[in-house]
Amino acid sequence: MFDDRIDAPPAEKLAEGEYYSDKELILRGFRVFQKKYVRKNTIIQLILVFLAMVVTTVNIADCYTRGQDYVFQMFLLFFCLAMGFILWKRPKDTYNKLENALGDLEGVKYGCEVWSDRFVISTLEDPLVEKDKQTEDDADGDEGSDTPPATVIHTTNGGVEVVECDDMYVVYIRKINVYVVPKSAFTDEENREISERLSLVMGTRYRK
């Protein structure tokens, strides 16, 4: 199997910056993710449910004409209706849950390094962690660090995709995890370098 990482040149740091979490920016990035992946899958699933409803309705009509029992078909019809409602509502529920959860992330300071083969995102300051740590230190004098380890996202991995928007980079990992990095964390020259280099490294997995 061909591996494009074999004999690859040494990784180069393209940019480094810091930023604070922004609820509105993260939500817009998540909407980009939903539009790219979730909406398409939801539409396909809703079409399949609609076709199942049509077939079930035809069966009910046929059973009614023949004077046969159609209780089971009615159950299937209501089941399809329920499934359709759940599928239609699920993306909005997921968005609302994220919106509610993001309240605790306001003011968190992150650091981001962009290399030619990876993103490295680290938490620099977390008001909640600092507050909890101060409480613990006051109680038992513990000076241990609660800062989580850095997240390393390898852009050479086929499951990683990046969408460049006007003011942010939206990074997806296997269409499940989403990271939003604002362009304001870097200079204009660094953003140009990121766009040019990652486009070459990632190919179609890097989109604008």
Secondary structure, 3 states (H helix, E strand, C coil): CCCCCCCCCCCCEEEEEEEECCHHHHHHHHHHHHHHHHHHHHHHHHHHHHHHHHHHHHHHHHHHHHCCCCHHHHHHHHHHHHHHHHHHHHHHHHHHHHHHHHHHHCCCEEEEEEECCEEEEEEEECHHHHHHHHHHHHHHCCCCCCCCCCEEEECCCCCEEEEECCCEEEEEECCCEEEEEEHHHCCHHHHHHHHHHHHHHHHHHEEC
